[in-house]
Amino acid sequence: IARIGEDAFKKRPMGSGPWKFVEQVAGQYIKYEANLDHWAYVSGFKNLTYLLVPEEGSRVAMLRRGEVDVIEMSSDRVAEVQGAGLRVEEILELTESVLCLTGTYLNPVLPTANPKVRQALDLAINRKEMADILFLGKARVPEAFFANSIAFYWDPKIWDKPRPYDPERAKALLREEGYSRGFDIKLYSFALPGAAWMVDMALVVADYWTKIGVRTEIVPVDINVFRPKYRAVPTHSELVGNAFIIRTPLVSSARTAGQAWVMPGGAVPLLGDTRKDLLDRFTDVQGTLNENERIKKIQQLALDAESTGVAIPLLFHSGVLG
């Protein structure tokens, strides 16, 4: 993407996965063909067509009519789909919701440029309550941002469990940093297919922030218009000092997570090009053969990446497929 640009990549995406790109029609479908020579995984079926159907009711209707084989859906539709005699599968901790603080590196006088202010915004969020309200308890509070990427190297003595909720401490931090009267922030809101709850999550986060004195304006946006802005380096001027919530698949390596979230050219480059040192360290970890040394490096790297506070983990949640 960094070399050829996002528009060119969308027209002809390239990768090293088990599927070959065949064709796409923007806003309608994407077609893939199994890579029969893939080194790690070969699918049990040859062709895969991913239909883009944003409206959940339409996806459910297509499933019931036999027009599609699998759909992503919310837990609200489980009874309806099961009542039609169709199977429902729940995939535990399929995705993660992350609160992104954008453009913090571009203006040092911004409230969110202050690490203690970012910590206050984090402490204000009651994740357990949010899990109960939005997911009927079927979501888990993450311990750290890179928790899902470093499970093999996890040390409970390094990371606190669960992630803390302390609104009084959040208020105190704001007072200490000169924001006793709070400040204004925009929280951009959108929903992705199968994740209508993202809009409600933004409302809940805004309510938590309001309770500690941070005046939060919800700004609804179209994801197709918004995506190029948050992927831009430097961050698009509209987003500097503001925030949005994204849903992302859980990734399997710390390096992948680092590239996606804090590095230039990543999916959500929240630190722009200011922390290339982190990318160099992620690369170094991959080449470290001594296991004990690798564990120490990746634990410290995870702590350092976590301490930037620009990507705040919200919840690990299950996916529901019909």
KOLLO-267646 format. One record per residue: x, y, z of N, C-alpha, C, O, CB in turn. Coordinates in steps of 0.05 Angstrom, whole numbers, plus 5000, padded with zeros to 4 digits. Each point is the difference from the previous one (the first is absolute). Glycine has a CB too. Example, Ala and Ser with C-alpha at 12.3 -4.5 7.8 and 13.67 -1.06 7.14 Angstrom:
KOLLO-267646
526448865156498250245000501850245000502150005013494149775012;503150444961501650245001498550225014501050225004501449654953;
//
This chain:
KOLLO-267646
501749765000498350245000501850255000499450194985496949565039;505850254992501750235002501450064973500550234994500249675055;499849894936501550034974498150084977500750174985502749505031;494350204982498350044976497550175006498750084982503049495001;497850485043497650165007497649825004499749784990502150604984;496349735043497749845008498149954976498949784998501450425047;499349994937498249964978500949774982498449844991500450655011;503849514992501149794983499949735014499449794987503650544991;497549675048499849745014497249895001499649764998504250395030;494250034974497249915000499349874974498549804999500350575032;502349734947499349894973501349734996498949834987500650644995;502949505029501549744996501649945025502450035000497850054950;498449835071501449945025502049774998499549824984496550355040;506149854991502149794999500649915029499950165018502150034940;498649565045500749905027501249724998500649904978495750375041;504149615004501349745001498249795014501049795009503550434992;492949834999498149825014499149774983501049964977497650425049;499549464984499149764986497950044978499049814989502049965053;498450494953498150064979501150194979501650185007494849765026;502950024942500950174978497650184992497849924997505549734986;497450615014497950194991499349944971501749964983500150395049;495549664963499049954973498750254988500750094978498649435034;498850605003498450224988498650145023499349885021500149874935;500050515040498350145018498450214986500950124980502349795057;494450144973498450234992499550175025498849905019499049844942;503350505039499950175024497150025011498250074985505850194998;495849685043497450035013498149764996497850005010502850484985;500349314989498349784994501249735009498849865016499350404946;504249675027501149745007503049994995501150174986494549625003;505750015023502849944994500249704996498949855016502850555012;499749514951500249714995502949915004501950154993494349884974;504149735045502749895004500049714990497949874997502850435043;501749604956500449724992502149885018502050145006496749964946;500949665057501949875019502849984987500249934977496049825044;505850314995502849954992500749715007500749945023500550564984;498749334973500449725004502949935007500649775009495750144960;505550285028502849955006501050155025502350025005498449924947;497350165064500850155024501549825020499349775004496750534989;506149825019501849845017498749915026500849805012503050454968;494249915030498949945027497249895000499349845017503750524999;495349734965497249935001498849994972500450194985499250025061;498949584948498549984975497149955007499349825015504850004960;494250365015497249995007498749744989500949884981498950625019;498049425013498549774991498150074977498749824989501650005057;499450434947498450084976501650194983501850145010493949795016;503750074948501750154981499450294998501850174999498649414976;497050495025499250284994498750125025498449875014501050024937;501250375053498850155022499150274990501650154988501449615045;494550304971498950264993499050145025498349905014500449944940;502450405051499350165023498150224991500950194987503549705037;493150094983498050204992499950225021500049955024497349704952;502750595015499850235018497150085003498850144983505850025002;494249765037497250065006499950135028499949865020498549744951;501750665030500150145026497649965019500449995024502450344953;494849645011497649985017499749725010499849814984498050564990;502149595053499949745011497549854993500149764995502650415042;495049974962497549864993500149884972498949784996498750545033;503849814953500349904973501849755000499449814985500050654996;502749545035501749775002498549755011500349784990503750535017;494449745014498449785011498149894980499749764997500750455048;498349974940498049914980501449844978498949794991498350615018;505249684983501549854979500849725011499949814984501850634997;499049555044500749745011497649815001500249774993503350455035;494249894980497549845001499149904973498949794997499850475044;501949904938499249924973502149824987499549914978498050525018;504749535017502149824989501750144980501449864984495649775024;503050644991501650144981503050035008501750054984494250205003;504649715039502750015010500349765019498149895010502350624986;502149425010500649785017500550085029499349865019502549904942;499550485043500750095026499650305001500650144981502849495025;495750475017499850295005501150075027500149835018495950204952;504950215032500750115027497650155010498750154985506349895003;494449935038497650135010500450065030501949915012495249854954;501050395045500150075028498549795016498549844989501850655000;500149515037498749815018497050045000498549825008505650165020;494950264964497150065000498549824980497649965003503550515010;500449424967498749854979500149705004499049844984502050534986;500349545052500549715004497349855001499849804986504450315039;493949984991497549865003498549984973498949794994500750375053;500550054937498649994974501349804982498649844987500250645018;503849524994501449814982499749715009499549824984503850545005;496949605037499749725010497149914996499449774995504250315039;494550114969497249934997499349924971498049864995501050465041;502749774945499649924972501449734994500149914977499650575011;501349395033501349744997502950024989501049804991494550025001;505750415011502750044991502049995023499250065023499150214938;504249675033502049975021501350275006500450164983500449375003;499850515040501450245009502649915014499949825017495750444987;506649874989502649945013501050265013500050214988501049424978;500050345058501250225014503149955001500949795009494950305019;505750104962502949985000501150185022499850254998500349644952;501149995070500850165023502450184993501849934986496749705044;501350624980502150204997501050024972502449984994498949935053;496850124935500650034971501150274994501850034983494649645007;502550545023500850274993500650165026499349925022498050064935;503950255039500650195022499050284992500350084977503749635037;494950435005499450284996502250175013500849955022494249954977;505950304986502250175008499250294997499050084979504449565008;497250525033499550295000502650134990502149975013494550015025;503350164940502350124988500150305005498150144994501949504971;502250465046500450295004501950094978502349924998497150045052;499650224933501350064975501650275001499250195012497249554965;505850255008501650254997501350115025500750235001496349864962;503349745057501250105025502850104997500950165016496249525008;504350224955502850074996500450264985502350094997498749425004;496850614989500350234982499950275015500950204989497049524976;500950295058499750265014500449955030498249895013498750284951;505349925048500649945028498250145020499949935024504750004962;493850265005498250145019497249885001498450085016504250344975;496949384992497549865001499649865026502049895011498150054939;497650055062499649845024500849714997501349895017494950414995;503149584965500649724996503049954994500849774998494550164986;506250285011502949974997501449945027502349915000497650404961;498649735060501049955027499549715009497749925001501650575011;502849354993499549725007498249975025498649805001505950104980;495650285037498349975024497150054994498249895012505650255016;495750044952497250044991499049754986497749925004503150574991;500949384989499249754987499549795021498149844997504750284962;498749875062499649815021497350065014498549815007506450155000;494450294997497450075012497749914983498049895010504150515011;498149644953497949914981499649695002497849904998503250494971;501349475034499949715003498749925026498249835000506050144973;496650155049498949935027497150065003498749885017505850215001;494450094965497250085003498049794989497650025005504050454991;499549334989498249814986499549755017501949865008499950314948;495749785049499149765016499549774980497849974990500250325047;504149564957499849794980498249785008498549894983506050225002;495549815040498349785009497150084996498449844990505050025044;495850384973497350094996499350014971497849934991502550345051;501649824941499650024971499649724989498349964982504450465016;498849385011499749734991497249895006498849874984506150065022;494250135018497349915009497850134984498049874992503850055054;498550344949497950154986499949934970497849954989502750425044;501749634954500149974971500249714990499149944978503050515021;499049385018500549724991498949795019500749774998503450404979;494249925041498749825019502149835015499649775006496350214965;506450155035502149865014501849834983502049895010495050125029;502449964935501649834983502350164987500350004975495749715016;505650415026502350154991502050005024499149985023498250314943;505249745028502049995021501650265001500750124979499649385016;500350595029501650245004503049934995501049825013495750365021;504649954947502849944994501850115021499450205013499649804938;503249875053502050095020501850224989500650195014499349365007;500950424953501850194988499450004970498749824990504850115046;497550284950499450034972501049764984498649914982501550585024;502349425000501249784984499549735013501449804993502150524991;494649665034499649755015499549774982501149785004497050485033;500249784942499349774983502449924982500049784989495350385012;506650024996502349944982502449885014501849914986496650474986;501649625054502349905015499249795020501449975021500850474973;495749415000499049815020502149805009500149925023495450134956;506249875002502149805006502150115020501249855015498149944940;501050485044502050125017498850145024501450165013501449914946;494749875047498650155021501149955028500749775007495250204965;504550245043500949995027498150165018500050244999504949714986;493549915031497950155016501350195020498650185010498549434985;505550375010501350195019500650264986500550205014501549425011;497950394949500650254985497450164995500050245002504049534977;493950095014497550144993497949965021499649785010501450174942;497750275056497849995019497649874987499550034976502350385048;496649464992497549884991497850065021500549985024502049654951;495150445017499350084973500950294995501150135018495049554982;503450424976500750274994498450195019497649975002503449914949;500350315062498750155021497850204991500250114978504149845046;493750084993498050214997500050175025499449905022497749804948;503650555027500350185023499450294992501850154995501749545025;493950384979499350274991501050225018500550224991495549584988;504250145047501050215019503050054994500850245001495949625034;504849944960502850044992500250144974501850174996499549415029;496950364956499950144975499650305004501350174987496949424990;499950495040499550285006502450135012500750234993494449675014;506249965011502450115014502250054980501450205001497449555040;501650074940502150034979499450254983501850154994499049365005;496750534994499350234985500550265015501050204989495549534987;502950275050500550245016503050055002500950234997495049685030;505749884977502950035002501250114975502050145001498049485031;498850324945501150094974498850264990500450084977500549445013;497550615027498950264993497349994986499350204987505349955010;494049635004497449974987497849955020498349834996504049994964;497750345062497949975020497250064989498049905011505450225024;496550044944497550064987499549824975498150054985502250435032;501449334980499749824977501050124975501450205000494749595023;503150094955500750104973498149884980498449825007506550235005;495250044963498249914979501449794983502450034994495250415006;501049364991501149804982497749894983497749995008505949885025;497150064942498149884982500549704999502349914998497450514974;498249425029500149714998498549924975497650004999502849945052;501149994928498849924974498749735003501249815011502250474964;494349695013498449765005499149884973499050154982499450035062;501949564953499149854976499649715008501049915021501350424947;496349525015499649725005501249854976499850084977496150005051;505349694978500949824979498049774997498549955018506450174992;495149744967498249774996500249805023502249925008498150144943;497449875061499949815022500750135026500349855020500949804948;499250615033500850135025498550265004501150215004503449594992;492850175003498350245005500550115028499450235005497249584964;504450025049500550085028502150225002500250135021498549424993;502950504965502150205001498850285005501250165014501649564955;494950335020498750265004499250035029500450215012497949794941;500649795059499250015028502550025018499950135021496049604969;506250135002502550015016501150295002500950095021500149434966;498950624990500950285000498350175019501150175014500449784939;495950005048498350155018500749945030500050185016496449814949;504249765040500749925028502650125008500250115022497349464972;504550434989502650125006499750305004501150115019501249534954;496150495010499550285003498850075027500650205013498849844937;498849785059498750045026502149985023500050165019495749664963;506049985016502149975021501950245001500750105021499149404972;500950614983501850234999498650255011501250165013501149634948;495150235033498550235010500050015030500150215012497149784947;502749775053499949995029502650095014500050065023496849564972;505450384990502550105012500650294990502150115005499649424998;496350594983500350284992501050044972500550234992500349865054;499549704938501050024972497550034982498549814997505849925013;495450504978497650054984500449874972501650084984497550365040;499349354972500449834977497850034979497649965007504849715022;498350414947498150034978500149754982502249944990498350565012;497349364995499849774982499750114972498250164994499849545042;503850214946499950094972499549754982502049854995501150555015;494549554980499549774982501550054973499950224989495649695034;505749884967501550024975499549754983499249795011504350505010;497049734953499949774982502849885000502050144995494450064976;503949545035502649875003501650034974502550025002495549665032;500750314943501550014975501350284995502150024988494849644994;501850545029501250274999502050045022502050144996493750034983;503849715044501650045024502749844999502050105010493849985015;504249684963502349835001502550134989502149985013494849644982;503150514982502550124990501050225019502450045000496149864953;499850225062500950215018501649895023502050115008494050164979;503049515025501549895023502549844992501749955016494050045009;504449944949502449854990502150194990502349924995494849704993;502350645010501950194989502350055019499650005025496750214950;506149835014502350085015501150254987500949994977500249535038;498950714998499050045028497049995001498650014979505350285030;495049685015497149975004498550244988500950235001500049525041;496950194945498350214989499350215021499549935023498649744943;501950585026499750225019497449995015499950085024502850204946;495149615018497549985014500149825025498650035019499150054937;504149725043500149805021502050075022499949875021498849804945;503050525030502150065019498850075027498450195002504749964961;497749705058499050065027497349875006498950055022503650364976;496549434984497449885004500249705002502149895005495850494970;499849485021500049715006498049854982498150134990503449965057;498849654951498049834987500449725011502149935011497750364947;498149545038500149725009500049834975498550044981499150065062;504249704957500149814977499749725011500949935022502150394952;495949515009499949715006502149874982500150054976495049965037;506549814999502149884985500249705006499549925023503050524976;498249394982500549725006502449985019501950164999496249704957;501949945062502349955017502249894983499649834983497550095057;505350194964502349924984501849815017499749995024500250444949;501849425013501449795013502950065007501449835012495749874964;503950545018502850065007500250295008498650174990503049484978;500350405051500550275009500950184978499350234999501849595046;500650074937501050164978497750094981499950234992504549535011;493850064991497750074983498350225014499250194987500749344994;499650445045498550205014501450275000498850214995499349435034;504650354975501550255000499950144973499750244998503249575037;497550034944499950124973497250124994499850214988503749464997;494450195024497350104993499350255015498750184988500049355004;502250505033498950215017501850245004499050225003498549435019;505150314979501650235007502250074979501650185005497649705042;500849984930502150044981499050144975497749964992504649645026;499550564968499250114974499549784980501449804999501350615011;495149634974499349794981498149795012499049834985505350254992;495249935049498249815013497150084995499450214990504149695044;494749924975497250044996499050245016498250154991501249365002;501750545031499350225017502550125012500749955023494849844988;506050374973502650105009499850235020500450234993501549634963;497450085069499450205019502350175009499750225010496849485005;506050204980502450155007501450124976502250095001498349625039;498150274937501250114975502749864995500249765000497550685007;504349734987502749894995501950075023502450024996496850014955;499750025073501650105022501349785016501850055016495350344986;502149364995501149785017501049774983499249775004497750365033;504849934944501249794984501749815017500649774993499450534968;500949805062501649835018498449765009501149785004501450625011;494949634989498349785008499949784978500249775006497150545023;502549784946499949814978502649854998500149764995496750544980;505549845029502649875000500249795022501149794996500950634985;496849645042500149815022498249764995500749775007500350615024;496749664956498249784993501549814981499949765002496050535004;505549834974501649844981502249855015500549774993498550564971;502349805055502249875015499049765015501449805002500950655002;495349575007498849785016499749754982500649785008497050555022;501549724945499649784982502649854994500049764994496250494986;506049895021502649874994501549905024502349914997497950384964;498649735063501449925024499449705005497749925005501950545015;502549374978499649715002499949895028498749815006503650164950;499250165062500049915028497350065013499150235001505849855002;493749715006497350035010499850195024498250175000500849384983;502750425036499950175024500450294993498750185010503049445018;500250434954500650274992497650124984499350235003505749664995;493849944985497750094984497750075019498650204995502849514966;498150135059497850055019500450275014498250165002501249355005;503150545002500550265014499650234981498950215008504449565022;497650214946499850214980497150074994499150235000505349634981;494049935015497250044991498350105024498250164995502449494970;500150275059498550105023500650305004498150165005502149395017;502350534975500750295003498850164977499150225004505149655020;495950024952498950144977497050045003498950214994504749594978;495049995038497150035004499450215021498150164996501349364992;502250505033499650205020500550284988498450195006503049495030;500650354948500650264988497850084980499350245000505649675006;494249914978497850064981497450075015498650184993503549514973;497450165056497650055016500250285013498050145002501649375007;502850574999500350255015499550254982499750225011503649555019;496750204943499450234983497250105005499450244998503849594968;494949995041497350085007498450104977497950125005503849985039;499149874931498550104978497949804990498050084987505950205000;496449475019498149794992499149875026501449855013500750074942;495450145053499049915026498149764996497950034987502450445032;500549304991498349764996497450035015500050095023504049624971;493850214994497450025013499049725009499849945023499150474950;500549425007499049735006501049804979500450074977495550135046;504449554986500149774982497249894998498849955021506149944991;494050084964497349904998499849774980501649974982496750485030;499749394993499549764983498750094974498750214998500949505043;500750124939498650044975497849794997500349785009503850414970;493749895009497749824996499649964970499650194985498249965059;502349604948499549934972497649834997499549825016505450214975;493650024988497649844994500449844974498249864992498950475032;
//
